[in-house]
Amino acid sequence: MLSEPRSGRLAAWGNALLAGLVSPDEAVLAIVGDDAVHRVEGLPGERGPVGLTLALGRLRALGVAGWRVALPAPGHPLGLSGPPEFNARALDAEEAAVGYGAPFGLVPEVYEAGPEGDVHVEVVWHCLPVREAPPADVPSLGEAERELAEALREATVVLTRLDVAASGPVAEAALDAYRARAEAGREVLAPGYPPRAVRVLEMAQRVGLLVSLAYSPAYGIGGAHGGAVSASEMAARREALRPVERVARRAQVAAFNAWVEERERERG
């Protein structure tokens, strides 16, 4: 969770585009990020893949008035509303962008090529029908913020009990990268999102960073970098931190979905 999921970027900047706060070129540039190119396949009225700018415009014309995010995991269909075919594909990708106002969803498929250090990434978004229903298990921003505060405390207790210290070169590099991104003033969410959503997403990413470091085999028990971590020790970490990771994913979805939730409240 050190960077936003592609579905998060698409939803956030797609919403900013729908609100007229950014241009199509600005939105697509932010969504594509460091990838080489994004295309959309299965768009109604198109025989083959089309560019992201055309796809977002066409989906808007078809009635999409906002975008939500789903970050499902096995046994946890977070943000999904069906049908089973869409849910299965989203679960396989571990993410999806779900249209609001029209029954369309987008699931990314990532293709990588090239040597290490010079990887060329292309993304194909599969446009599929979705069920227009409330998304599964998505908290409000207030609920997510309260859950995250507790999760941060719990993660600290769990890591201390397991004698896992976030130290060593790998941990320091990860923490330095996180701090550098924050200090660079990066736009965590697109224009139009409430400050609370930005705060919740940043906190969710910090919790995700803690979990990622604890899951890394680079950390031995006692915080010694390079120490041996047995399979049973890693299993214990995963079991202890699974509830914390779940809270962080729920909070991410709540933050990305905040724009649509505000539109719904305004409409009563």
Residue pairs with C-beta under 8 A, 6 or more apart in sequence:
1 204
1 205
1 207
1 208
1 209
1 211
1 212
1 248
1 249
1 252
2 174
2 177
2 178
2 205
2 208
2 209
2 212
4 12
4 188
4 201
5 69
5 71
5 94
5 95
5 252
6 31
6 33
6 35
6 95
6 108
6 110
6 123
7 69
7 70
7 71
7 95
7 96
7 97
7 106
7 108
7 256
8 69
8 95
8 252
8 256
9 30
9 31
9 33
10 31
10 67
10 97
10 106
10 125
11 67
11 68
11 69
11 97
11 256
11 257
11 259
12 30
12 67
12 189
12 190
12 193
12 256
12 259
13 22
13 26
13 27
13 28
13 30
13 31
13 190
14 27
14 31
14 56
14 67
14 97
15 66
15 67
15 190
15 192
15 193
15 259
15 260
16 22
16 27
16 190
16 191
16 192
17 23
17 24
17 26
17 27
17 56
18 60
18 64
18 65
18 66
18 67
19 191
19 192
19 259
21 190
21 191
21 192
22 30
22 190
22 191
24 53
24 56
24 57
25 53
27 56
27 190
28 38
28 52
28 53
28 56
30 187
30 190
31 38
31 52
32 38
32 52
32 123
34 121
35 121
35 122
35 123
36 120
36 121
36 122
37 122
37 123
38 51
38 52
38 122
38 123
38 124
38 125
39 49
39 50
39 51
39 52
39 55
39 122
39 123
39 124
39 125
40 49
40 50
40 51
40 52
40 54
40 55
40 106
40 124
40 125
40 127
41 48
41 49
41 124
41 125
41 126
41 127
42 126
42 127
42 128
43 50
43 55
43 58
43 59
43 127
44 58
44 62
44 104
44 127
45 58
46 58
49 124
50 58
52 125
55 125
55 127
59 99
59 102
59 104
59 127
62 102
62 104
63 101
63 102
64 99
64 100
64 101
64 102
64 104
65 100
65 101
65 102
65 263
66 99
66 100
66 101
66 259
66 260
66 263
67 97
67 98
67 99
67 100
67 260
68 79
68 97
68 98
68 99
68 100
68 135
68 138
68 253
68 256
68 257
68 260
69 79
69 95
69 96
69 97
69 98
69 252
69 253
69 256
69 257
70 77
70 78
70 79
70 80
70 90
70 95
70 96
70 97
70 98
70 135
70 253
71 78
71 79
71 94
71 95
71 249
71 252
71 253
72 78
72 79
72 80
72 87
72 90
72 91
72 94
72 95
72 96
73 91
73 94
73 246
73 249
74 91
76 137
76 246
76 249
77 87
77 91
77 136
77 137
78 135
78 136
78 137
78 138
78 249
78 250
78 253
79 96
79 98
79 135
79 136
79 137
79 138
79 253
79 257
80 86
80 87
80 90
80 91
80 96
80 98
80 135
80 136
81 98
81 130
81 131
81 132
81 133
81 134
81 135
81 136
82 130
82 131
82 133
83 129
83 130
83 131
85 128
86 96
86 105
86 107
86 128
86 129
86 130
86 131
89 96
89 107
89 126
89 128
90 96
90 105
90 107
93 107
93 108
93 109
95 107
95 108
96 105
96 106
96 107
96 108
97 105
97 106
97 107
97 125
98 105
98 130
98 135
99 105
99 106
99 130
100 260
100 263
103 129
103 130
103 131
103 132
104 127
104 128
104 129
104 130
105 127
105 128
105 129
105 130
106 125
106 126
106 127
106 128
107 125
107 126
107 128
108 123
108 124
108 125
108 126
109 123
109 124
109 125
109 126
110 121
110 122
110 123
111 121
111 122
111 123
111 124
112 119
112 120
112 121
113 119
113 120
114 120
135 253
135 257
137 250
138 250
138 253
138 254
138 257
139 147
139 250
139 251
139 254
140 254
140 261
141 194
141 196
141 197
141 200
141 254
141 255
141 258
141 261
142 196
143 254
144 200
144 204
144 250
144 251
144 254
144 255
145 196
145 199
145 200
145 203
145 251
147 247
147 250
147 251
148 200
148 203
148 204
148 207
148 247
148 248
148 251
149 203
150 247
151 207
151 243
151 244
151 247
151 248
152 203
152 206
152 207
152 210
154 243
154 244
155 207
155 210
155 211
155 214
155 241
155 244
158 240
158 241
158 244
159 165
159 166
159 210
159 214
161 240
162 214
162 221
162 233
162 236
162 237
162 240
163 221
163 222
163 223
164 214
164 219
164 221
164 223
164 237
165 219
165 222
165 223
166 175
166 210
166 213
166 214
166 219
166 223
167 219
167 223
167 225
168 218
168 219
168 223
168 224
168 225
168 226
169 225
170 213
170 216
170 218
170 219
170 225
171 213
171 216
171 218
171 219
171 225
174 209
174 212
174 213
175 209
178 205
178 206
178 209
182 202
188 198
188 201
188 202
189 197
189 198
189 201
189 255
189 256
192 259
193 255
193 258
193 259
194 258
194 262
196 258
197 254
197 255
197 256
197 258
197 259
198 255
200 251
200 254
200 255
200 258
201 251
201 252
201 255
201 256
203 251
204 248
204 249
204 251
204 252
204 255
205 248
205 252
207 244
207 247
207 248
207 251
208 245
208 248
208 252
210 244
211 241
211 244
211 245
211 248
213 219
214 237
214 241
215 234
215 237
215 238
215 241
217 229
217 234
218 225
218 226
219 225
219 227
219 229
220 226
220 227
220 228
220 229
221 227
221 229
221 233
